[in-house]
Amino acid sequence: MAKIFCIANQKGGVGKTTTSVNLAAGLAKVGQRVLMVDLDPQGNATMGSGIDKRKLELSVYDVLLEAASITEARVRSDRLVEAGCSYDILGANRDLAGAEVELVELEHRETRLKTALSQVQAEYDFILIDCPPALSLLTLNGLCAAHGVIVPMQCEYFALEGLSDLVNTIKQVHANLNKDLEIIGLLRVMFDPRITLQQQVSDQLKAHFGDKVFNTVIPRNVRLAEAPSYGLPGLAFDPSARGSQSFVEFANEMVERLGTMKGVTAVRATSADRPVSLSGLLHKREQ
């Protein structure tokens, strides 16, 4: 039975889509069965997986409105099959932007993705959901369907503020809509060890969150940045690049961590009646 993970961060430009497509490719490379769900109307994860979003006959929009099943809507890129890192894709395009308005008046609007995924969950080892940066009905569908959240973040000051907001959001969803939801871990991305500030923030994250910080670090890498323009994950575009190899390492770490997941541990760091706070961590950065 697949474990379902959201790739989420309320701050934009932190590498959510890059993480989604490259983790999917990395997991496929190490022999896992993977479905990637693109919940962002921009459809970048779809395009970055070798699928032209403009030519999709069915998409996640149709699945959310119950006009199609995932089995009918999922696709697979021949280019990724050739590269040896292929996975199924439930794609997105501009149609998904209208789903926000249409879902508001429908029953069970927060759990439609969860219901759809339950029909195919046994066919996969991992289901990854690429969420939009804003907290919306689309993101809420992803969080309600997921067992956990993977948080890609840069080791910079403003990223810490965005992380504080995200942790509080996850806490609220856990309390009200999805008791299974937990933070799987924080993934440090676009990391440059030569920058002192990034090293300091990285050390503080590890001190504050402990084993919730993944051991794998994704370096800043030109080949990873170039890959989307070719409609491919970095692992298919240049398997030998440092960034690509880091995602294979991350995939192996995810498989290992999957075997040790027990219970919900996302929100135990704080009491139930007050919000999660990173004020102390932020205060240290200001000094």
N, C-alpha and C positions, 0 to 999 in steps of 0.2 A: 504494500500500500504506500503510495507516494507521500512524502512530506512536502507541504506547500509553504513556500517562503515568499514574502513580499520583499522587493528591493525598494526601500522607501527612504526619503529624506525630504522634509518640507522646504529645505533650501534648494534652489535651482543651481544647476551647473556644477554639481558635485560628482558626476560620473555614474549616476544611477543606470542609465541605459548602457553605457560601456560595460559596467559591471554585470548587468543582466545578460547581455549577449555573449560576453566572454566567459562568464561562469557557466552558462548553458553549454557553450562549445567545449569548455574544459571538462565538465562533467560527462558529456558525450564521449570525449576523447578517452576518458578513463573507464568507459564501459557502462555508464549509467543511462537509463532511459529517461529522457527529459522532454517536458512540454514547457514552452515559454509563452506566457500570456502578456500581450501588449495592451495595457490599460490607458495609454496616453494617446489622446486624439492626434497628436503630431505624427504618430506612427514611426518614430525613429528606430525603435527596436525591431520593428517589422522590416524596414528598409536595411538596417544593419545586419539582418539575418539572411540577406539575399532574396527577399521577397519584395516585389513592386506593390506598394500599398494601393496604387491607383488601379491595379488589375485584380484586386481581391473580389471574388464573387460573393463570399460570405466573410464576416468578420466578427470580432467580439461584440460589436453592436448588435448583430442579429442574435447572438447567444443571450445577451442580457435581456433582450425583448422577447425571448423565447420563440423566435422565428426560425431558429436553427439550433442543432445540437453541436457540441464541440467536435464530435466525430465527423460531422458534415463540414464544419468550418475550418478545421485545422489543415495546415499545409506544411510542406517540407521543401527546402531549397536543394535543387540538384547540385549546386555549387558546393554546398556544405557536405553533401554525400561524397563528392569527389575528394574533398579535403579530409575526410575521415573524422569529422566532428559534427555530424548532423543531429538535429533535434526537431521536434514538431513545434509549429508556431501557430498560435491563435492570434492572428494579426489585427491591426487597427488602422483606421484611416479617418478622414474628416467626419464621416458619419457619426463617429463616437461623440463628437462635441454636442450633438443634439440629444444624446442619451440622457444627459443630466436633466434636461427639462422633461423628457418623456418618462423618466423613472420616478419623478416626484409623486405622481398620482397613482402609481402602481403598488399593489400589495407586495410585501416582502422585498422592498426595493433594495435593502442593504445586503440581502443574502442570495441574490439571484446568481451571482458567480459561484458561490459555494455550492448551490444546488446543482448547477451545471457540471462543476468539476467532480462532484461525487459520482457521476456516471462513468468517468474515465480514470478515476484515481488509481484503480488497480492495475492500469496499463503502464504506469510510470514509477520511477524511483524518486524523481524530483519534479515538482511543478514550480516554476519561478514566475512571479508576477511583477512586471515593470510598472510601477505606479507613477502618475503625474506628480509634480512637485507640490501642488496645492492639496489641502484637505477638502475633498469633494465626495460626492456620492460614488464616484468611480474608485477613489482611494479607499473609501469605506467598504466597498464591495471586496476589494483586495484584502483588507485587514480582517474582515469578517470570515473570509474563506481560508485564511492562512493559519498555520501552526506557529509561525514565527516571522520575525522581521530581521533582515540583514540591512545594516545601515552603512552605506559607503559615505565616507567623509574625508575632507581634506584637513590636514593638521594646521588650521589657521584659526584666528580669534573668532571671526564671525560664524565659523562652522560650529563652534561650541554653543553659541546662542541658539542656532537652529536646532542643535541636538537637544537642548533643554525643552524646546517646544515639542519636538517629536516624541520624546520620552513621555511627556505629559499626555499627548494624544493617545499613545499606545496604552497608557495606564487607564484612560477613560474607556477606550474600546474594550479592554480586558474586563473592566468592571461592569460594563453595561451590555455588551453585544457578543463577545467572544472570549470565554473563559480559558480557551486553549492557547491564546496568543501570548507569545514571549519574545523577548529580544534574543535572537540567536547570537548576534555579535556585531561589533563595529569593525568595519574594514577600512584601513587607512589606504587612501588612493592618491594618485598624482603626488607621490611622496618624493622629496628631494632631500637626502640626508645632509647635503652641504649647507642647507638653510637652518641656522641655529633655532629660529622660532619653531619650525616644524618639528625638530627633534625634541624641543621642550614640551610642546603640546602633546606629542606622541607619548612622552614619558608620563605626563600628567594623566592622560587617558588611561594608560595601563595601571597607574597607581589608584585611580578613582574607580575604574570598572573591572579591574582584575582580569579574570579569564573570559569576560565578555568582549575583550578585544582580541580579534583573530591574530594568530602568530604571523600569518602571511601579510606582507606589505606590497602593495602594487606601486611600482615606481612610475615617475613621470617618464613617458616613453613616446617618442615621435611616431613610431610605427603603429602603436595603438590609436593615436590620434588620426593617422592617415586612413586607417582601415575602413571607417564608415563611408568615406567618399567612394570606395570601391564596392560598397554594399556587402561587406564581409566582417565577421568578428576578427580581431587581431590574430587569433589562433589559426584562422584559415588564410589570412592575408600574409602573415609572416610568422610561421611557427617558431622560428629560432630567436625572435626578438625577446628582450628581457621581460617586457610587459606580458607577452604571450605565455612565456614560461612561468611567470608569476601566477597567472590564472590557472594553469595546470596544477601548480602547487596548492593554490587556494581550493581547487576542486577536490584534491585529495584530502585536504584538511576538513572540508565540508563532509565528505563521506565518513571520515573518522569521527567527526563530531556528531553526526547523525546517529551513530551507534551508542553514544553516551547521553543522548537527550532523554531526560526524565523529568516530567512535571513542568509546571510553570514557574519560572524564576525571574520573570521580567521586572516585576514591580516590588520585590521584597526588600529593596534597599530603603524604602520609605514607608511610613505608616499609611494606613488606608485613608486617613482623613485630611491629608495635606499633599499638595502637588510635589512631584519630583523637582528638586532644585539643584542646579549646577552653579549657584551663585558663588560658592567658595572657590570652585575651579576657575570661574570667570574672573573673580577678584584677583587671583594669583597672576593671571595674564596681564591685568591692568597695572600691576606693580612693576 
